Amino acid sequence: MSVNWIEYKGKKILYCDYRCFKQEKEWLENIEIVAKELINSQEKVLSLTDFRNAEGLGQDYLTRAKVLGKEIIKDKVERSAVIGISGMRKLLLNTYNLLSGDKMIIFEDEITAKEFLVK
């Protein structure tokens, strides 16, 4: 499964795995799973999203992500870390954060991202 719960230093983290995605269909399916996990959570969530080696990002995904960001994600996520983002995608992420109210922060590696989430 591309969305699962992991534990790091005694804290639960929702791990959203987009690694190696090649088609927008995969992106869209994954964000719906993320939304369901957030809706089902009784408390605010720590979130780690991994975009390493992902391709196929399209406009439909970006549109859906903005909607879910405003409706669900911004209210259900306590802290959000992202890895695997560089270049033009940094600009897209900043735009997403601005439009959705989310506050995803980019990190170079998974350990640093996890440390940020659990501090």
LUMNUNU-196565 format. One record per residue: x, y, z of N, C-alpha, C in turn; residue in three letters. Coordinates in steps of 0.2 Angstrom, whole numbers, plus 5000, padded with zeros to 4 digits. Atoms other than C-alpha are relative to their C-alpha. Layout:
N
XYZXYZXYZALA;...
//
This chain:
119
500449945000500050005000500450065000MET;499649945001500650174996499950055005SER;500149964994499950255012500049965006VAL;500050044994500350185029500250045006ASN;499849974993500650225047500749975001TRP;499450024997502450215053500150035007ILE;499849974993503250245070500750025000GLU;499349974999504750355074500050035006TYR;499949984993505350385091499350015004LYS;500650004996503650335098499450044998GLY;500549965003502650445087499749974993LYS;500350025006501450395073500050054995LYS;499949965006501750465056499649974994ILE;500350025006500650455041500550004994LEU;499550005005501850405027499749994993TYR;500349995006501250455010500549994994CYS;499450025004502350364997499850014992ASP;500149985007502350434979500649984996TYR;499450025003504050354975499849964994ARG;500050035006504250304957499350004997CYS;500650005004502450344952500150034993PHE;499949985007502350364933499450034997LYS;500649985004500550404929499650045005GLN;500449964996499350534936499549965004GLU;500550044997498050404940500349975007LYS;499750024994499250334953500050065006GLU;500049944995499350514961499350015003TRP;500649994998497550534961499749955005LEU;500250064996497150364969500350015007GLU;499750004994498450394982499850065005ASN;500249944996497850574988499349985003ILE;500650024997496150494990500049965006GLU;499850044994496850365002500250045005ILE;499849954995497750505011499450035004VAL;500649974997496150595013499649965005ALA;500450054996495250445020500349995007LYS;499750014993496550415033500050065004GLU;500049944995496550595039499350005002LEU;500749994997494650595040499949955006ILE;500150054995494650435050500550015006ASN;499549994994496050495062499650055005SER;500349974994495350555079500450065002GLN;499549944997496850675082500450034994GLU;499649975005497950785072500649954998LYS;499550055003499250695061500650034998VAL;499449985002501050705058500149964993LEU;500050035007501350675039500750014997SER;499450005003502850625029499849984993LEU;500150015007502650635010500649994996THR;499450015003503950554999499950004992ASP;500149995008504050614980500649984996PHE;499450025004505750534976499949964994ARG;500150035006505850484958499349994997ASN;500750015002504050514955499950054994ALA;500149965006503450574938499249994999GLU;500750015002501750594930499550055003GLY;500449954996501150744941499650044994LEU;500449975005499750824931499550055004GLY;500449954997498450964933499449975004GLN;500550034996497050854939500249985007ASP;499850024993498050794954500150075004TYR;499949944996498550974958499450045002LEU;500749974999496751034957499749965006THR;500350044995496150894968500450015007ARG;499649994994497650914980499850075004ALA;500249934998497151104982499349995004LYS;500650014997495351054986500049965007VAL;500050044994495750914999500450045005LEU;499649964996497051035006499650055004GLY;500549954997495751165010499549975005LYS;500650034997494351045015500249955006GLU;499850054995495350915025500750015003ILE;499350004998497250925026500250055005ILE;499749944995497551095034499749995007LYS;500350004994496351055048500249935004ASP;499950064997496950875051500749985001LYS;499350015000498850885049500350055005VAL;499749954995499850955064500750024997GLU;499449995004501550945054500149964994ARG;499950035006501950905037500750014997SER;499350005003503650855029500049974994ALA;500050025007504050825011500849984998VAL;499350025003505650735003499949994993ILE;500050025007506050714985499850064996GLY;500349945004505550894979500650044999ILE;499549955002506751004969499850034994SER;500149965006506751124955499350035000GLY;500749975001505051174948499549975005MET;500550024995504151064960500050045007ARG;500049964994504751174974499550064999LYS;500549955002503751314966499349985000LEU;500750035000502251204964499849995007LEU;500150014993502351154982499850075004LEU;500149944997502451334988499350034998ASN;500649985002500951374977499449965003THR;500550054997499951224984499950035008TYR;500049984993500451285002499650065001ASN;500449935000499751464998499349994999LEU;500750015002498151404990499649965005LEU;500350054996497751265002500050015007SER;500049984992498251335019500549945003GLY;499550054997499451175021500650045001ASP;499449974998501151205028500549954999LYS;499550055001502251065020500750034999MET;499349975000504051095023500549944997ILE;499650055004505351015011500749995004ILE;499450024997506850915018500449964995PHE;499550045005508350835009500049935001GLU;499950084998508250665018499449985005ASP;500650034996506950555027500250015008GLU;499949994993507850565044499950075003ILE;500149934998507950755045499250015000THR;500849995000506050755040499749975006ALA;500350034995505650635053500150035007LYS;499849964994506650725067499550075000GLU;500449945000505650885062499349985002PHE;500750024998503950795064500049985007LEU;500050024993504350725081500250055005VAL;499749954995505150875089499450045004LYS;
//
